[in-house]
Amino acid sequence: MPPMFINVGAYVDEGSMIDSHALVGSCAQVGKRVHLSAAAQVGGVLEPINAAPVIIEDDVLIGGNCGIYEGTLVGARAVLGSGTILTRSTPLYDLVRGEIYRATAEHPLEVPENAVVVPGSRAVKKGRGKSDDWNLSLYTPVIVKYRDEKTERGIELEDWLR
């Protein structure tokens, strides 16, 4: 749906919808039946030479204004709520399984299959000096659930629109 942009070297598989003002960066890989909503961005790879591309597996729903960067891998059938940002340096907190997912030197940040991820925040631990009074929170993507029957009913409209 114009105006959207798919950069040189990117791959978008069949049945995927790239909505208005969305961007698929160079070398990014988007699977089958993915919905990339308005103003979402999938980061590309031009440099450094050994950098990993962003990979979005099949049947993923990416909400508006999402950003997926720096080699992140989004597993099949995952849902990213509007405004979710995933990068190599951002840990992903799984409230369901009690785990924290992080990128390593050898592996990118990976979103598990069927995960439903939304933007969140976490408190900054106490520091030294005047910063103790700041009461700051940092952005944190959070897995709040995994797809189930209720999620599937909500996505039926998506299938019908295709």
N, C-alpha and C positions, 0 to 999 in steps of 0.2 A: 504494500500500500504506500504509494508515494506521499510525501518525500521521505524515503528511507534510503539507507546506503549499505551496500554490501561491497566491501573493499576487495581489491585484487588478491587472489590467492585464497579467499575464504571459501568454505564449502557449506552449502545449505541443502539438505536432503529433501526428498519429496514430501509434499503435504504440509510443509512448514509455512507459517505466516509471519512475516516480518512487518510489523505495524508501522504507522506513520512516525517519523522522526526517530526511528530506531537505527542502530548502527551495528553491523557485524564487521569486526576488524579483520585485517589481513591475516591469513592463515588460521583463523578461528574455524571450528568445525561444529556445525549445528545438525543434529540428527533429524529423523523422520517425525512428522506431526508435532513439531515444537511451535508454541505460540510465543513470540517475542513481542510483548506489548509496547505501546507507545512510549517513546523516549528512552527505552532500555538500551544499554550498551554492552556489547560483548567485545572485550579487548582483543587487540590483534598483536602480532609478533613481527616486528621487522628487525629489531636488535635487542639484546645481543644474539649472536648467531645460534647459540645452543638453547635459547629460551623456548619454553614449552608453549604450545597454543592453548587457548581456552577450548574446552570440549564440552558441548551440551549434548547429552545422550537423548535417545528417543522419548517422545511423549512428555516432554517437560513443558510446564507453564511458567513463564517468566513475566511477572507483573510490571506495570508501568514504572519508569524511572529506576529500574534496577541497574546495577553495574556489576559485571563479572569480569575480572581482570587477572593478569599475571599467571596464566596457566591453570586456573581453577578447573576442576572436573565436576560437572553436575550430573549425578547419576540419573538413570532412567526413571521417568514418571515423577520426578521431584516437582515441587511447586515452590516458587520464590515469590513471596508477597511483595507488593509494591514498595519500592524504596530500599529493598535489600541490596547491600553492597558486599561483594565477596572479593577479597584480595589475598595474596600470599601471606601478608603480615597480620591478617585478622583471624583470630581464633573463632571457631564455630561451636557454640554451646548446644549440646543435645539434652534438653530437659527430660525427654522420655527415657533415654538409656543411661543418663548420668555421665556422659562422656564429653570430652573436649577434643575437637578435630583441629589439627594444625598442619600447615605445610612443613616439609622438612627439606633439607638440601637435595634429597633424592626424589621426593614425591610432592606433587602439588596439593593444595587444599582440595579435599574431596567431600562433596555433599552426597550422603548415602542415598540409594534408590528409595523412592517413595516418601522422602522427607518433605515436610512442609516447613519452610523457613520464613521467618518474619524478622523485621528490624527490632532491636532491643537495646538495652543499655545495662551497664554494670557499674557499681560504685568503685571509685578509685580508693585503694587502701591508703591508710594514713601515711603521710610523709613526714618530713622534717620541717620545722619552722612554721611560718605563716600559712603554708599550704594546707595545714590541718583544718583551717576554717573555710576552705573553699567548697566543700561538699560537691565535688565534681563527679560526673559519670562519663564513661566512654561508650561509643557506639559498639554494639555487639550483635551479630546475627545469631538468631536462636532457632533451633528446631523445636517446635511446639507440639508436633504430632507427626504421625505417618499416615499416608493415605488409607482411607477405609471406605465403607459403603456410603457414608454421608458425603465424603469428599467426592466420590464418584458421581453421585447425583448432581452435585454442583457443577461438575465438569461436563455433564451431558449436553448442556447448552453449547459449550465449546465445540463438541463433536457435531452437533446439529448445524452450527454456523459454517463449518467446513464443508 
